[in-house]
Amino acid sequence: MEIYLRKRAVRQIRLSAHDAIEEGDTDTLREDIMDAFNDEQIEEIERRIDSGDFYEFISDVLDEWAGDEVDDLFEILEQALSDVDVEIKYNDPEYDDEEEEEDDDEEDLDDYDVEEPAEEGEI
């Protein structure tokens, strides 16, 4: 089985992982990882794992993670899912165009210089 994670979900997991590294709290990270998967994907993963509990599965992944490198977290998650015949892909063709357009719109806004309002007495 292949699961595609949206760019936005990957970005959110990365941000949460950085926060977890700084703060030592993985609760938000756990929730963000779980939110990256839809209900169908979670149900399929739960059928494939021994415990049958996706929350516990993600908790085990986080317990295995040393908490110092974000890329290590993704590698551990990929390996854990691979062990139950689930492959993670990061480029979902269904969403790539839509998200690229959103990213382009955000970048376009960065191209404009915003002038600060002049203070009283300045021209």
C-alpha positions as CSV (number, residue, x, y, z in Angstrom):
1,M,0.0,0.0,0.0
2,E,1.2,3.5,-0.8
3,I,0.3,6.6,1.2
4,Y,0.9,10.0,-0.1
5,L,1.6,12.8,2.5
6,R,0.7,16.3,1.4
7,K,3.4,18.9,1.4
8,R,1.5,20.9,3.9
9,A,1.3,17.9,6.3
10,V,5.0,17.3,6.0
11,R,5.8,20.9,6.7
12,Q,3.6,20.8,9.8
13,I,5.3,17.7,11.0
14,R,8.7,19.2,10.5
15,L,7.7,22.4,12.4
16,S,6.2,20.3,15.3
17,A,9.4,18.1,15.3
18,H,11.5,21.2,15.7
19,D,9.3,22.4,18.5
20,A,9.5,18.9,20.2
21,I,13.3,19.1,20.0
22,E,13.4,22.5,21.7
23,E,10.7,21.8,24.3
24,G,11.0,18.1,24.8
25,D,7.2,17.6,24.4
26,T,5.9,15.3,21.7
27,D,2.2,15.5,22.2
28,T,1.6,18.1,19.5
29,L,4.0,16.3,17.2
30,R,2.0,13.0,17.7
31,E,-1.2,14.8,16.9
32,D,0.3,16.4,13.8
33,I,1.6,13.1,12.5
34,M,-1.8,11.5,13.1
35,D,-3.5,14.4,11.3
36,A,-1.3,13.8,8.3
37,F,-3.2,10.5,7.6
38,N,-6.9,10.3,6.6
39,D,-9.3,7.9,8.3
40,E,-9.1,5.3,5.5
41,Q,-5.3,5.2,5.8
42,I,-5.4,5.0,9.6
43,E,-7.9,2.1,9.4
44,E,-5.7,0.2,6.9
45,I,-2.6,0.8,9.0
46,E,-4.4,-0.4,12.1
47,R,-5.4,-3.6,10.2
48,R,-1.7,-4.2,9.5
49,I,-0.1,-3.5,12.8
50,D,0.0,-6.0,15.7
51,S,-1.5,-3.6,18.3
52,G,-4.3,-2.4,16.0
53,D,-3.9,1.0,17.6
54,F,-2.5,3.8,15.4
55,Y,-2.0,6.1,18.4
56,E,0.2,3.5,20.1
57,F,2.0,2.9,16.8
58,I,2.9,6.6,16.5
59,S,3.8,6.7,20.2
60,D,6.2,3.8,19.6
61,V,7.8,5.7,16.6
62,L,8.3,8.7,18.8
63,D,9.8,6.6,21.6
64,E,12.3,5.2,19.1
65,W,13.2,8.7,17.9
66,A,16.1,10.2,19.7
67,G,14.5,13.7,19.5
68,D,17.5,15.4,17.9
69,E,17.1,15.2,14.1
70,V,13.9,15.8,12.2
71,D,15.1,13.6,9.3
72,D,15.6,10.7,11.7
73,L,12.0,10.9,12.7
74,F,10.9,10.6,9.1
75,E,13.3,7.6,8.6
76,I,11.9,5.9,11.6
77,L,8.3,6.5,10.6
78,E,9.1,5.3,7.0
79,Q,10.8,2.1,8.4
80,A,8.0,1.4,10.8
81,L,5.4,1.7,8.1
82,S,7.5,-0.3,5.7
83,D,7.6,-3.1,8.2
84,V,3.8,-3.4,7.8
85,D,4.0,-3.1,3.9
86,V,3.0,0.6,3.8
87,E,5.2,2.9,1.7
88,I,5.1,6.7,2.3
89,K,5.4,9.0,-0.7
90,Y,5.8,12.7,-0.4
91,N,4.5,13.9,-3.9
92,D,0.8,13.4,-4.2
93,P,0.0,14.3,-7.8
94,E,-3.6,15.0,-6.8
95,Y,-2.5,17.9,-4.6
96,D,0.8,19.1,-5.9
97,D,-0.6,21.5,-8.5
98,E,-3.0,23.0,-6.0
99,E,-0.3,23.5,-3.3
100,E,2.2,24.8,-5.8
101,E,-0.3,27.5,-6.8
102,E,-0.8,28.4,-3.2
103,D,2.9,28.5,-2.6
104,D,3.4,30.7,-5.7
105,D,0.7,33.1,-4.5
106,E,2.5,33.4,-1.2
107,E,5.8,34.0,-2.9
108,D,4.3,36.6,-5.2
109,L,3.2,38.6,-2.2
110,D,6.8,38.5,-0.9
111,D,7.9,40.2,-4.2
112,Y,6.2,43.5,-3.2
113,D,7.9,46.0,-1.0
114,V,5.7,47.4,1.7
115,E,6.6,50.8,2.8
116,E,6.3,51.8,6.4
117,P,4.0,54.7,7.0
118,A,5.8,58.0,7.4
119,E,6.0,59.3,10.9
120,E,4.6,62.7,11.6
121,G,6.9,65.4,10.2
122,E,8.5,63.1,7.6
123,I,7.8,63.3,3.9
